[in-house]
Amino acid sequence: MRLAFMGTPEIAAACLVELIAAGHEIAAVYTRAPKPSGRGRALTKSPVHKIAEMHGVEVRTPRGLRKAEVREAFRALDVDAAIIVAYGLILPKEILDAPRLGCFNLHASLLPRWRGAAPIQRAIMAGDTASGAQIIRMEEGLDTGPILLSETVEIRPDDTAASLHDRIALAGAQLLPRFLAALERGGVVETPQPDEGASYAEKINSVEAQIDWSLDAAEIDRRIRGLSPFPGAWFMARGERVKALMSRPAPGAGAPGEILDAGARLSIACGKGAVELVRVQRAGKGAQDAETFLRGFPLKTGERL
């Protein structure tokens, strides 16, 4: 099929690779424009941008899709369908209506749960036991279209956003060629989303990522794993901001934020129970296991974070 592909992060790049390998013609790739990153603030291309260039596919990076010339350029591609995976821009009706068969979104949750920007993080933070990859027909509403194909992915007790992301990306990349084959032969069944159980996965902000040690240990553990590696749950220690990247529930009790063990392990009292910080990262440093971190930043039992 002749396709337009719209996406930006790694999960989208994995899907683009699979579509190219399956022999589909990618007329153009739409992705977010390169942005400054790193200490040198060099312009960095998105993962999708890099994959497209590797395969000689035209890349377009409009700041928005509402200008008449942008909409006309998309319509001129004359594609059978558009595949959207974590693109990051709203598609106006003129774009949605342009492909012959429609626009289809691969979403990283089991809709209608976790519509919106951060479904993987929100699912872990909420304590869900399952997530998934689902393909929906795009409508003007946010992730409200009918479900066409889905694959359930278990959320494991030690999952981080990164590990769950990778399994959903694999499931989604394998789902797309199956979906397009069914679409081409007219074998797709559309199932409307139920209204019951709908929830919205709001974008994570830095203030929300700060650890509140007065919460229960189980909730803090889920927040740490759900925000790892980005943006990273964080706390203050001796005036320095430290990210917690991996944790697990631990025995013990104390005042919220009190360090219960600062030896080979790093366990912290919560509002109820305690968590052990397994992997952390100081500002401007690489990620470290707790024992290595404590050798360079020797916190003491009884200190409060």
C-alpha positions in Angstrom: 0.0 0.0 0.0 1.0 3.6 -0.5 1.3 5.2 3.0 2.0 8.4 4.8 3.7 7.8 8.2 3.5 10.2 11.1 5.4 9.7 14.3 8.3 10.8 16.4 9.8 8.7 19.2 11.4 5.2 19.4 8.1 3.4 19.5 7.2 5.0 16.2 10.6 4.3 14.7 10.1 0.5 15.4 6.8 0.6 13.5 8.2 2.5 10.6 11.0 -0.1 10.2 8.4 -2.9 10.2 6.3 -1.2 7.5 9.3 -0.7 5.3 10.3 -4.3 5.8 6.8 -5.5 4.9 7.2 -3.8 1.5 4.8 -0.9 1.9 5.6 2.3 -0.1 6.1 5.2 2.3 5.3 8.3 0.3 6.5 10.6 3.1 7.2 10.7 6.8 6.0 13.4 9.0 7.8 13.9 12.3 8.6 16.6 14.8 11.3 19.1 13.8 14.8 18.6 15.1 15.3 20.3 18.5 18.4 21.3 20.6 19.6 18.7 23.0 22.6 17.8 25.1 25.2 20.2 26.5 26.1 21.6 23.1 22.4 22.2 22.3 23.0 20.6 18.9 19.9 20.1 16.7 18.9 16.4 17.1 16.6 14.6 14.7 13.8 12.4 16.0 14.2 8.5 15.9 11.6 8.4 13.1 13.5 11.1 11.1 16.7 9.1 11.3 15.1 5.9 10.2 13.4 7.6 7.3 16.6 9.1 6.0 18.4 5.8 6.3 15.8 4.3 3.9 15.7 7.3 1.5 12.1 8.3 2.5 11.1 12.0 2.2 10.9 13.7 5.6 8.5 16.6 6.4 8.7 18.5 9.7 5.9 21.1 9.7 5.3 23.0 12.9 1.6 22.4 12.5 -0.9 20.9 10.0 -3.5 23.7 9.8 -2.0 25.8 7.1 -3.6 25.4 3.7 -0.3 24.7 1.9 0.6 22.0 4.4 -2.8 20.3 4.0 -2.6 20.5 0.2 0.9 19.0 0.2 -0.4 16.1 2.3 -3.4 15.6 0.0 -1.1 15.6 -3.0 0.7 12.5 -1.7 -2.4 10.6 -2.8 -1.9 7.8 -0.2 -4.1 4.8 0.5 -3.8 5.3 4.3 -1.9 7.3 6.9 -0.4 5.5 9.9 0.1 7.7 13.1 2.2 6.6 16.0 3.0 9.1 18.8 3.3 12.0 16.4 2.6 14.8 18.8 0.5 17.1 16.6 -3.3 17.3 16.2 -4.6 16.2 12.8 -7.3 18.6 11.4 -10.3 17.2 9.6 -8.8 17.9 6.1 -5.9 15.7 6.9 -8.0 13.0 8.4 -10.2 12.9 5.3 -7.4 12.9 2.7 -6.2 9.3 2.5 -8.4 6.9 0.5 -9.0 4.5 3.3 -8.4 6.8 6.3 -6.0 7.7 9.1 -5.1 5.0 11.6 -3.4 5.5 15.0 -1.4 2.9 17.0 -2.0 3.7 20.6 -0.1 2.3 23.6 -3.0 1.3 25.9 -6.2 -0.7 26.0 -8.7 2.0 25.1 -10.8 3.7 26.3 -8.4 3.6 29.3 -5.6 6.1 29.1 -6.4 8.2 26.1 -3.9 11.0 25.6 -0.2 11.7 25.9 1.3 9.4 28.5 -0.5 6.0 28.5 2.5 3.8 29.4 3.6 5.9 32.4 0.0 6.3 33.7 -0.7 2.6 33.5 2.2 1.7 35.6 1.6 4.5 38.1 -2.0 3.5 38.5 -1.1 -0.1 39.2 -2.7 -1.6 36.1 -1.9 -5.2 35.4 -2.2 -5.0 31.6 -1.7 -2.5 28.8 -1.4 -3.1 25.1 -1.1 -1.9 21.5 -4.3 -1.0 19.7 -5.0 0.3 16.2 -7.9 2.7 15.9 -9.5 4.7 13.1 -8.7 8.4 13.8 -11.5 10.8 14.5 -11.5 14.5 15.5 -11.8 13.5 19.2 -8.7 12.5 21.2 -8.2 8.7 20.8 -11.9 8.1 20.6 -12.2 6.3 17.3 -13.3 2.7 16.8 -10.9 -0.1 17.7 -9.7 -2.2 14.7 -7.0 -4.6 16.1 -5.4 -5.0 19.5 -2.7 -6.9 21.3 -2.6 -7.2 25.2 0.7 -6.7 26.9 1.1 -7.8 30.6 2.5 -5.2 33.0 5.0 -6.9 35.3 5.6 -6.0 38.9 9.1 -4.8 38.1 8.3 -3.0 34.8 9.6 0.5 34.2 8.2 2.8 31.5 11.2 1.8 29.4 10.7 -1.9 29.6 6.9 -1.7 29.1 7.5 0.7 26.2 9.8 -1.8 24.5 7.3 -4.7 24.7 4.4 -2.5 23.5 6.6 -1.2 20.6 7.3 -4.8 19.5 3.7 -5.8 19.8 2.6 -2.7 17.8 5.3 -3.1 15.1 4.1 -6.7 14.5 0.4 -5.6 14.6 0.6 -3.0 11.9 1.5 -5.3 8.9 -1.3 -7.6 9.9 -3.7 -4.7 10.1 -2.8 -3.3 6.7 -3.1 -6.7 5.1 -6.6 -7.0 6.5 -7.4 -3.4 5.5 -6.3 -4.0 1.9 -8.6 -7.1 1.6 -11.5 -5.4 3.4 -11.4 -7.7 6.4 -11.2 -5.1 9.2 -14.0 -5.1 11.8 -14.5 -1.8 13.6 -15.6 -1.9 17.3 -16.8 1.3 18.8 -15.1 2.2 22.1 -17.3 2.0 25.2 -17.9 5.1 27.2 -17.4 3.3 30.4 -13.9 3.1 31.8 -12.5 6.1 29.8 -9.6 7.9 31.4 -7.1 10.5 30.3 -3.3 10.1 30.4 -2.2 13.6 31.0 1.3 14.6 30.1 3.8 14.2 33.0 5.2 17.5 34.4 8.3 18.0 36.6 6.3 19.0 39.7 4.3 15.8 39.6 7.5 13.8 39.2 8.8 15.0 42.6 8.5 12.1 45.1 6.1 12.7 48.0 7.5 10.5 50.7 4.2 10.7 52.7 2.5 8.4 50.1 2.3 4.7 50.6 5.4 2.7 49.5 3.5 0.8 46.8 2.4 4.1 45.2 5.9 5.6 45.4 7.4 2.5 43.9 4.9 2.6 41.0 5.6 6.3 40.4 9.4 5.7 40.3 9.1 2.9 37.8 6.4 4.6 35.8 8.5 7.7 35.3 11.8 5.8 34.5 13.9 6.8 32.6 12.1 10.0 31.6 11.3 12.4 33.1 12.4 10.5 36.2 10.9 10.7 39.6 13.1 12.9 41.8 13.9 13.9 45.3 16.2 16.4 47.1 19.2 15.2 49.1 21.5 17.7 50.8 20.3 20.4 48.4 20.9 18.3 45.3 18.3 16.9 43.0 18.5 13.2 42.5 16.5 11.0 40.1 15.2 7.6 41.3 15.2 5.2 38.3 14.4 1.8 39.8 13.0 0.8 43.1 11.2 -2.0 45.0 9.2 -2.3 48.1 11.3 -2.9 51.3 10.7 -3.8 54.9 10.8 -1.0 57.5 9.0 2.0 58.8 9.9 5.5 59.9 9.1 9.2 59.3 8.4 9.9 55.6 11.6 10.5 53.8 13.8 9.1 56.5 16.8 7.0 55.4 16.4 3.6 57.0 19.5 2.0 55.5 22.4 3.8 53.7 24.8 0.9 53.6 25.0 -1.4 50.6 21.3 -0.6 50.1 19.4 2.6 50.1 15.9 2.2 51.7 13.6 5.1 52.5 10.6 5.3 54.8 7.3 6.3 53.2 3.9 7.2 54.7 3.3 3.5 54.9 6.1 1.0 54.5 9.4 1.7 52.7 11.0 1.5 49.3 14.5 0.5 48.4 16.1 2.7 45.7 17.9 0.3 43.4 19.2 2.7 40.7 19.6 6.5 40.9 21.1 9.4 39.0 22.6 12.6 40.2 22.3 15.8 38.1 24.8 15.8 35.3 25.9 12.2 36.1 25.2 8.8 34.6 22.8 6.3 36.2 24.3 4.3 39.1 23.3 1.4 41.3 22.6 2.5 44.9 25.8 1.1 46.3 28.0 3.0 43.8 25.9 6.1 44.4 26.4 6.0 48.2 30.2 5.6 47.8 30.3 9.0 46.0 27.5 10.6 47.9 27.6 9.1 51.4 24.2 9.7 52.9 23.6 8.6 56.5 20.9 6.5 58.1 18.5 8.8 59.9 18.8 11.7 57.4 15.6 13.0 55.9 15.1 13.4 52.1 
